[in-house]
Amino acid sequence: MSQVLRDARRYEEEREQFISEDERPAFHLSARVGWMNDPNGFSYYNEKYHLFYQFHPYDSHWGPMHWGHAVSDDLLHWEYLPAVLAPDNSYDRDGCYSGNAITLDDGRQMLMYTGMVYETDENGERRELQMQCLAFGDGLNYEKYEHNPVLTADDLPEGGNKYAFRDPKILRQTDGTFRALIANDVKGCGGQMLVFRSDDALHWEYSHALVKNRYRIGLMWECPDFFELQGKHVLLGSAQDMIPDGLEYHNGNGTFYMIGSYNEETEQFEEETNHAVDYGIDFYAPQTVLTPDGRRIMIGWMQNWDTCNLRTESIPWYGQMSLPRELFIKKGVLYQRPIREFDAMRGKATTYKNVKVKDGVVTLPGIDGRFIDLELEISATNPKEEYRKFALRFAQDARFHTGFSFRPHESAVKIDRKFSGSRRAIIHQRRADVAHRNGTIRFRLILDRFSAEIFINDGEKVMSATIYTDISADGISFFADGDVTMNVTKYELKV
Ligand code: FRU
């Protein structure tokens, strides 16, 4: 093991002790210490879920990337393990970037990741040269492959940008051969997801482009994932520098999914639709894992590149993962719902049925809290009379609240965290389209210490946002402009 990795391991173990439980999310994975971004190598290996992550232990800001490591039995309670990769070789000395994991036939786990080294280009600019590397391990310790890197700029097709060639996702074909789907940027097109093939997982060659952006969704693409789901294939990606298209996508970095059909023989993907994965403020670079019982579970980095350098407060860690979400397709849409393991965290329930909220604010005894799972169904009291607005406020006290509202005539929901403890001019609001009939909409809010995730209409759309409100602000209220009837159930979470 290199000294660089040994130092990182010692540092994270020593410093972790200085972060108390109540400074962290209760059930979302956060950086063990320092900085976390993308989930990496999300896998099920040796009877545990493994989640690695982009990790800079020495600072709560992005820096030379390591791979942090955590394991779990239920995807909700995580145990930190020592970091597995450090930037310690000629091909990754400035960073071990995102990548994925696969189990080999001999029982070892193989990681494929992007090595990054800075170089100065012909214009004298510092650029990130990116190449693909391997490491082999047993779920605890990993050794980098002696012939790294296995894919470099020389392997790129015509026009492929060597400074934007990253985030391999490894796939196994039914004939046992391997594929790696890797994000790249090409002049006149923006992002593309390239397929490389290998018979032995060691020797790789370029095959073809699976999907090209053609500047439809942002510029460069990152972090591909690709899997079969209910007879269709889904491509997940993260796009940089997006421009919104109505309420679809938003400015800056964001996620997208494409649903289509995939022909195993020709290895061509026929795209049918594309949409954002999450319509909130903080969600990026998701990866998925297939559970032993066949569910496809996704986790994303619950942060946002545009705001992560505008901090409200100094904390000894930065960056957390979203709740693990099960994916399924319904009527051509990628639905998400909190994994069913999460139900075991539900404690005491408080339910109200047919509560009228009419032209004003309602609060209900027992409907409050900061570690909660709240289910809400609202509809117009008189189906012939549309209400103008319904709003839920949570994490609320006299000064603070986070808002979620719905305006039926606009068919739009909005999350608003202006009053959620932030002191910076960061993004505070996002909106999304929601189809409805007579103003009927269902949603589910899951609140942890530093986050809110809202699943709309059983997961048809999701909005995630981090919040920084003091935990003492635990009020909840309901507001209607018009006449609304609602059913509400709140579960306290056993954290
Ligand atoms: C996405 C990303 C990846 C890259 C990593 C670097 O958030 O930019 O493309 O591998 O972060 O930390």
Boltz pocket constraint, residues with backbone or C-beta under 6 A from the ligand:
constraints:
  - pocket:
      binder: B
      contacts: [[A, 37], [A, 38], [A, 54], [A, 65], [A, 97], [A, 98], [A, 99], [A, 114], [A, 166], [A, 167], [A, 222], [A, 223], [A, 284], [A, 285]]
      max_distance: 6.0
